Amino acid sequence: MATNEVRIDAAPLKSFIQDVFTAAGMPAADAAMEADVLIWANLRGIDSHGVLRLAWYLEMIETGQMNPRPNIRTIKETPAVLYLDADKAVGPVATIPAMQRVMEKARTVGIGWAVLRNITHQGAMAYYAQMAAQADMIGMAIVCSPPNMAPFGAKAAGLHNSPIAIAAPAGKHRPLSLDMATSVAAGGKLWLAQDKGVPLGEGWALDAAGNPTTDAHAAGILLPAGGPKGSGLALMFQALTSILAGNPLITPRLNNGVNVHNQNSVVAAIDIGLFIDPADFKQEVDDTIDALKRLPRADGFDDVLMPGEPEFAVFDERSANGIPLPPGTLQKLRDASARFNIPLEIA
């Protein structure tokens, strides 16, 4: 932990975040869901999707981009498919119930697939994929927002760095849990660098003029991971989410400069038991992990890490020792504390 960071235990921090969202107009149960997803991200070391987002969420509630009391409605439904309009709901408020519903569908017909339109920021997408893994299913979540990433060959934003999360259960090991953006670095890592007062990595981002930059305050355009590979995945995820949902977020921005936050998403679950005994599946995952870890190490590596393994290790450490918050993030929390007259407990 950096010397200028302050650690706060997860429980009082979650209670504070929940109280802030309740004061901002959310029902207590919805505020609890949002707080849980944010703190979960911080506990796993995904600080770019944790409580540093609080000020932005409050701003979106105030400007009407995020609806604290949405009317979430089902547009269409079949035994396997769910199509929802979230009415600009705070992300987890629509996404957690949607994943629960597609898991129920998967138990009945083998797979559940939901398309969510008109939702707002959903946080760390692995949260939803792991819901399925905890129920002996394979889970997947994809999201798409307005453009923040340059397509391969361009120097202006034209695609969103659409993340994808996939989780699969294991036995003695923890679940395999891939959670990745299609950009070199997640957009929230620019905000985190600002809060920490540190430069960005080389090749992460461009400034407004399309020039490479490591200045977190000047950066505004992300770069795709793997060049055409990340760019191509982002475009296809746009087709699976926003275009399929009838809520395109790319072309309006390109045509008239609209910059209002909105998202479309897919969450899905596959019932492992339809194909193979879940116990056998988890044993095979364990055996695969063990085999990969027995491989010779490349120079400079002490271990062959599995997707999600670093985050689980951070989760254990921070659960015991608290969540480190950099000065910029801590100031955001103090601002919310003063605004709503809610005490912020700092040891």
C-alpha positions in Angstrom: 0.0 0.0 0.0 1.3 3.5 -0.8 2.2 5.6 2.2 -0.5 8.2 1.3 -3.3 5.7 1.3 -5.7 5.1 4.1 -7.3 1.7 4.9 -10.9 1.4 5.8 -12.6 -1.9 6.8 -15.1 -3.2 4.3 -18.1 -3.4 6.6 -18.3 0.3 7.7 -17.3 1.4 4.2 -20.2 -0.6 2.7 -22.6 0.8 5.3 -21.5 4.3 4.5 -21.9 3.8 0.7 -25.4 2.3 1.3 -26.4 5.2 3.5 -25.2 7.7 0.8 -27.2 6.1 -1.9 -30.3 5.9 0.3 -29.9 9.6 1.0 -29.6 10.2 -2.7 -33.1 8.7 -3.2 -32.6 4.9 -3.7 -34.7 2.3 -1.8 -32.6 0.7 1.0 -32.5 -2.7 -0.7 -31.3 -1.2 -4.0 -28.7 0.9 -2.2 -27.5 -2.3 -0.4 -27.0 -4.0 -3.8 -25.1 -1.1 -5.2 -22.9 -0.8 -2.2 -22.2 -4.6 -2.2 -21.0 -4.5 -5.8 -18.7 -1.5 -5.3 -17.1 -2.9 -2.1 -16.7 -6.3 -3.8 -14.7 -4.7 -6.5 -12.5 -2.9 -4.0 -11.9 -6.0 -2.0 -10.7 -7.8 -5.1 -8.3 -5.0 -6.0 -10.5 -3.7 -8.8 -10.4 -0.2 -7.4 -11.2 1.3 -10.8 -14.7 -0.1 -10.3 -15.1 0.5 -6.6 -16.0 3.4 -4.4 -14.1 5.9 -6.5 -17.2 5.8 -8.8 -19.4 7.3 -6.0 -19.1 10.9 -7.0 -19.9 10.0 -10.7 -22.9 8.0 -9.7 -24.2 10.8 -7.5 -23.7 13.3 -10.4 -25.6 11.0 -12.8 -28.5 10.7 -10.3 -28.6 14.5 -9.9 -28.6 15.0 -13.7 -31.2 12.3 -14.4 -28.9 10.0 -16.3 -29.2 7.4 -13.5 -32.7 6.6 -12.1 -32.7 5.8 -8.4 -36.3 4.4 -8.6 -36.6 2.8 -12.0 -39.6 1.0 -13.5 -37.8 -2.1 -14.8 -39.9 -3.9 -17.3 -39.8 -7.1 -19.3 -40.2 -6.5 -23.0 -40.1 -10.1 -24.2 -39.5 -13.5 -22.5 -39.2 -17.1 -23.6 -38.2 -20.2 -21.6 -34.5 -19.4 -22.4 -34.4 -15.6 -23.2 -35.2 -12.5 -21.3 -35.3 -8.9 -22.8 -35.5 -6.1 -20.3 -35.6 -2.3 -20.3 -33.9 -1.1 -17.1 -35.3 2.5 -17.2 -31.8 3.9 -16.5 -31.5 1.8 -13.3 -28.4 1.8 -11.2 -26.6 -1.2 -12.8 -26.7 -3.9 -10.1 -30.4 -3.1 -9.4 -31.4 -4.5 -12.7 -28.4 -6.9 -13.4 -28.5 -9.0 -10.2 -32.2 -9.9 -10.7 -31.6 -10.5 -14.4 -28.8 -13.0 -13.6 -31.0 -14.7 -11.1 -33.8 -15.1 -13.7 -31.5 -16.5 -16.4 -30.1 -18.9 -13.8 -33.6 -20.1 -13.2 -34.1 -20.5 -17.0 -30.8 -22.4 -17.2 -32.0 -24.9 -14.6 -35.1 -25.5 -16.7 -33.9 -25.5 -20.3 -30.1 -25.6 -20.0 -29.3 -22.0 -20.8 -30.6 -18.5 -19.9 -29.7 -15.4 -21.9 -30.8 -11.9 -21.0 -30.4 -8.7 -23.0 -30.7 -5.5 -20.9 -31.2 -2.2 -22.5 -31.1 1.3 -21.1 -29.1 0.4 -18.0 -26.4 2.4 -16.3 -22.9 1.5 -15.0 -22.9 -2.1 -13.7 -19.6 -2.1 -11.9 -17.2 -5.1 -12.1 -18.9 -7.5 -14.5 -17.3 -10.6 -12.8 -19.7 -10.1 -10.0 -22.5 -11.3 -12.1 -20.6 -14.1 -13.9 -19.5 -15.5 -10.5 -23.2 -15.6 -9.3 -23.6 -18.4 -11.8 -20.3 -20.1 -11.0 -21.4 -20.2 -7.3 -24.5 -22.2 -8.4 -22.4 -24.8 -10.4 -23.1 -23.0 -13.7 -21.0 -21.1 -16.2 -21.8 -17.4 -16.2 -21.1 -14.7 -18.7 -21.6 -10.9 -18.7 -20.9 -8.4 -21.5 -21.6 -4.6 -21.5 -21.4 -1.8 -24.0 -21.5 2.0 -23.4 -20.9 5.0 -25.6 -17.5 5.3 -27.4 -14.4 5.7 -25.3 -11.9 3.7 -27.4 -10.3 4.3 -30.7 -11.0 1.5 -33.3 -7.8 -0.1 -34.6 -6.4 2.4 -37.2 -8.3 5.4 -35.8 -7.2 8.1 -33.4 -10.7 9.1 -32.2 -13.2 7.3 -30.0 -15.6 5.2 -32.1 -16.1 2.0 -30.0 -16.7 1.2 -26.3 -14.0 -0.8 -24.6 -16.7 -3.4 -23.9 -15.8 -5.7 -21.0 -16.6 -9.4 -20.9 -16.6 -11.6 -17.8 -16.8 -15.4 -17.8 -16.7 -17.6 -14.7 -16.7 -21.3 -14.3 -16.7 -23.3 -11.0 -13.9 -25.4 -9.7 -13.6 -27.9 -6.9 -10.6 -27.5 -4.6 -9.6 -24.4 -6.5 -11.5 -21.1 -6.6 -13.6 -20.5 -9.8 -12.0 -19.5 -13.0 -13.0 -15.9 -13.4 -12.0 -13.9 -16.5 -13.0 -10.2 -16.4 -11.4 -8.1 -19.1 -12.0 -4.9 -21.1 -11.3 -4.9 -24.8 -8.9 -2.0 -24.2 -5.3 -2.2 -23.0 -6.5 -0.8 -19.6 -10.0 -0.3 -18.2 -11.4 3.2 -18.4 -11.6 3.4 -14.6 -7.9 3.0 -14.3 -7.5 6.5 -15.8 -9.6 7.8 -12.9 -7.7 5.7 -10.4 -4.4 7.1 -11.7 -5.9 10.6 -11.2 -6.8 9.8 -7.7 -3.4 8.4 -7.0 -1.5 11.1 -8.8 0.5 8.7 -11.0 1.1 8.5 -14.7 -0.6 6.0 -17.0 1.2 3.1 -18.6 2.6 3.5 -22.1 0.2 2.6 -24.8 -2.9 2.9 -22.7 -4.5 6.0 -24.1 -4.6 9.0 -26.4 -5.4 12.7 -25.6 -8.3 14.6 -27.2 -6.2 15.3 -30.3 -5.4 11.6 -30.8 -1.8 11.8 -29.5 -0.4 9.1 -27.2 -0.2 10.3 -23.6 0.6 9.0 -20.1 -1.0 12.0 -18.4 -4.1 10.7 -16.6 -5.8 14.1 -16.8 -5.2 14.6 -20.5 -6.1 11.0 -21.5 -9.6 10.5 -22.9 -9.4 7.9 -25.6 -8.5 4.3 -24.7 -6.5 2.0 -27.0 -7.7 -1.5 -27.9 -5.9 -4.5 -26.5 -4.1 -6.5 -29.2 -4.9 -3.9 -31.8 -7.4 -5.4 -34.3 -8.3 -8.2 -31.9 -9.6 -6.0 -29.1 -11.1 -3.6 -31.6 -12.9 -6.5 -33.4 -14.2 -8.0 -30.1 -15.6 -4.6 -29.0 -17.5 -4.2 -32.3 -19.0 -7.7 -32.0 -20.0 -7.0 -28.4 -21.7 -3.9 -29.7 -23.7 -6.1 -32.0 -24.6 -8.5 -29.2 -25.7 -5.8 -26.8 -26.6 -2.3 -28.0 -27.6 -3.1 -31.6 -29.5 -6.2 -30.7 -31.3 -4.3 -27.9 -32.4 -1.6 -30.3 -30.5 1.0 -28.3 -27.4 1.8 -30.4 -24.9 3.9 -28.5 -22.1 4.2 -31.1 -23.7 5.9 -34.1 -25.6 8.6 -32.3 -22.4 9.7 -30.6 -20.5 9.7 -33.9 -23.2 11.6 -35.7 -24.1 14.4 -33.3 -21.7 14.4 -30.3 -24.2 13.0 -27.8 -22.3 12.1 -24.6 -25.0 10.8 -22.1 -24.2 7.8 -20.1 -26.2 4.7 -21.0 -25.4 1.0 -21.3 -26.7 -2.2 -22.8 -25.7 -5.6 -21.5 -25.9 -9.4 -21.8 -25.9 -11.8 -18.9 -26.1 -15.5 -19.5 -25.9 -18.8 -17.6 -25.3 -22.4 -18.7 -26.4 -25.3 -16.7 -23.3 -27.6 -16.5 -25.5 -30.5 -15.4 -27.1 -30.6 -18.8 -23.8 -31.7 -20.3 -21.8 -33.3 -17.6 -22.0 -34.1 -13.9 -21.0 -30.8 -12.1 -18.7 -32.7 -9.8 -16.9 -34.2 -12.8 -16.7 -30.8 -14.4 -15.2 -29.2 -11.3 -12.7 -32.0 -11.0 -11.6 -31.5 -14.6 -11.2 -27.8 -14.0 -9.1 -28.6 -10.9 -7.0 -31.0 -13.0 -6.5 -28.5 -15.7 -5.4 -25.8 -13.3 -2.9 -28.2 -11.6 -1.5 -29.2 -15.0 -1.0 -25.6 -16.1 0.7 -24.8 -12.8 3.1 -27.7 -13.3 4.4 -26.2 -16.6 8.0 -24.8 -16.6 8.0 -21.1 -15.6 9.0 -18.4 -18.0 11.8 -16.1 -17.0 10.7 -13.7 -14.3 7.6 -15.7 -13.3 7.1 -17.6 -10.0 3.7 -19.0 -10.9 1.3 -19.6 -13.7 -1.7 -17.6 -12.5 -5.3 -18.5 -13.5 -7.9 -15.9 -14.4 -9.2 -14.4 -11.2 -6.5 -15.8 -9.0 -4.7 -12.4 -8.3 -8.1 -10.9 -7.4 -9.0 -13.7 -5.0 -5.6 -13.2 -3.2 -6.2 -9.5 -2.9 -9.7 -10.3 -1.6 -8.3 -12.4 1.2 -5.7 -9.7 2.2 -8.1 -6.8 2.1 -10.9 -8.7 3.9 -8.4 -9.1 6.8 -6.6 -5.7 6.6 -9.1 -3.2 5.1 -9.4 -1.5 1.7 -6.7 1.0 0.9 -8.0 4.3 -0.5 -5.8 6.9 -2.3 -6.2 10.6 -1.5 -8.5 11.4 -4.5 -10.9 8.6 -3.7 -10.9 9.5 0.0 -11.8 13.1 -0.8 -14.7 11.9 -2.9 -16.1 10.0 0.1 -15.5 13.0 2.4 -17.4 15.2 0.0 -20.3 12.8 0.1 -20.1 12.6 3.9 -20.4 16.4 4.1 -23.1 16.6 1.5 -25.4 14.1 3.2 -24.2 14.6 6.8 -23.3 10.9 7.0 -20.2 10.1 9.2 -17.3 8.3 7.4 -15.5 6.0 9.8 -11.7 6.1 9.3 -9.6 4.2 11.8 
